[in-house]
Amino acid sequence: MPVSKESLLEGEGHRRTTSSENVVETAPPRQQQPNFHNNDINPIRIQQRRHHEAIHDALPEMQLSHTMKATGTNTLAIYHSAGDRGHPNASHYYTEIPFAAIHGMQTRRRSDGDLYGEVAEPFGTLSLDSYEHRRPVVPSKSFVDELTQSNGAFTWPLVIATMANSMSQFLVGYNIVVLNTTERYIFPGHTTLQWSWAVAALAIGAPMGAMLGGQLSDSIGRKKALIFNAFGFAMTGLLQALAPNLKILTLARFLLGIESGVATVLVPVYLGELAPPKLRGTLGTINQFAFVVGILVADLFSFPLANDSSWRYLLAVTPVIAVLQLFLMPWVVESPVYLLQQTTQEKEATDVLKRLRGFTSTEDAEEEVETYVAVVTALCSPTPRTQHPRNYFDNEDPSTTKRRTLNQGSILWEMVTFPGIRFLFFCSVMLHIGQQLCGVSAVFYYSTSLFHDIIDNPLIGTTSIGAVNVLFTYVALLLMDSCRRKTLVLWSIGGMLFSCTGLILCQVGVIQGSVVPILVFVNSYVAFYAIGFGPIPFLWIAEMVEPRFVTLAMIICSQLNWMTNFLVGLLFPLMMQYLGGFAFAPFGVMLLASFLFVWLVLPEKKESVMLSQSVRRQQRHHFEN
């Protein structure tokens, strides 16, 4: 049954559509709607504004329909205030939204026309059919709450929190490559395999840290988890710098891997929960820049410190940065989303939001708390019930609620059994595995060895790679706003495949000349990686996977990413030893396979998967009955 503009613009009171099996009920519309246009005297603008406001009211209801699963019941309800949570266990919905700061999120300012222009016909009626055809992509969570929150300024609490979190990512990047330039000086006499284990040990511990990071942040809070992680970086970094032999160094690298895995999962979520929606993409980019700057700084510090007498100072940078991070922590605020999960700390969450946003009054912070509750609950509604959610939570057995809230095994089961979600999860896994098997980690780990017999000072080649990585990380940010994700990945993989082929031809002697061709191909290899295949796999999960599955999908994909990183780091020295000039040939094969997968399999638009026939039928069943 079409929903007309007039019905959406009803006055006070509940709207109810009933049938023998279906009940649809929503809370009253807000008293005041946002003013989308400055020209309040133009009658056409007034009519457009009313139409936009009608769609704005209907948007949570439409979004909710996309999150409902096929069950035997047909009731939905929308919360519009903090009081509608009704039960402490309802607060778990905050954990199901991807409050993540990820490099590559859209940064350009959207106008209301970007959202509403594709939703309905001008001055006409809004029906499900026209909605599905004219607005194929389901509005994302960040898209919705950009409409409800206008404050996007940097404040000192947010700046300090960003600095503290970015230090963790800096240490991850630094420790990934810090052994790249010191192989000849650290405990000489080791075998190739022994050194490979020392380098790759970080990637062994990282999957364990990725699993630990989510559990730790949920159990003790984001801030305490970050303090715990910084303390771990300080202790294990000190152990690495003072290691008496290669075995202890390998152990220290393994422990540093655990800390790195925790940071990989914790930091994007922590920053995403602290930042206003409009700054999440910016903070995600700052976070990514901290990672690549860590790689570059390790290369630069290698010039004076990569020698027989000073290599321990190079490794001692890690505990120094970690101690500086610990000094900042007293001024870092706890995540307001985590505080709202603790139902007795809503006042603390309001105070934190007031400081983070620079609000002058508590009422503004309370309004944002209500916005969080309304948007999060609407976008991550539980399975539809035959009664109002508040009554449902009041009547539910506590043990059942606890199992439903905390059991990630059930979420994993849904993720691998529901066809649409399963396919998106499969695509995410393949992107992350392909990202590492393309061989870029081999360049970061062993570029000095790669340049050793080619350049008089291999540190120059290694540092050029770090500089190119930083530069094209910024280029990637510019391209994210103008290029489709799939197109960008295809260009990225295609460029890497071209560079990989050129590098192989140089190493086997087909391309003759100076060191310039090799430097060009290696640096272009890293540049093409940085603009697409590097950032997009993580961004793709946040944008394409349903919100309640994002956290678990991120953890699993991060673990697989680190595992394949370990395999590349362990095996590449052996590949160079036994394959010689064809050491990059296996990476070329994986790049070709990844290109074909992205071209033929990876969906460009979300609706091609999420709006399958079964989901469409379920939507019509809820709205037309």
Secondary structure, DSSP 8 states (H G I E B T S, - for coil): --B-HHHHT--SS-EEEE-SS-EEEE----SS-----S--S-HHHHHHHHHHHHHHHHHHHHHHHHH----S--EEE---SGGGG-SGGGGGGGGGS-----TT---S---HHHHHTTTS-TTS-B-HHHHHHH--S---HHHHHHHH-------HHHHHHHHHHHHHHHHHHHHHHTTTT-TTTSSTT--HHHHHHHHHHHHHHHHHHHHHHHHHHHHH-HHHHHHHHHHHHHHHHHHHHT-SSHHHHHHHHHHHHHHHHHHHHHHHHHHHHHS-GGGHHHHHHHHHHHHHHHHHHHHHHHHHH-STTTHHHHHTHHHHHHHHHHHHGGG----HHHHHHSTT-HHHHHHHHHHHHT-SSHHHHHHHHHHHHHHHHHHT--S--SS-HHHHHHHS-HHHHHHHHH-HHHHHHHHHHSHHHHHHHHHHHHHHHHHHHTSHHHHHHHHHHHHTTT-SSHHHHHHHHHHHHHHHHHHHHHHHTTS-HHHHHHHHHHHHHHHHHHHHHHHTTSS-SSSHHHHHHHHHHHHHIIIIITTHHHHHHHHHS-HHHHHHHHHHHHHHHHHHHHHHHHHHHHHHHHHGGGTTHHHHHHHHHHHHHHHHTS-SSTHHHHT-HHHHHHHHHHHH-
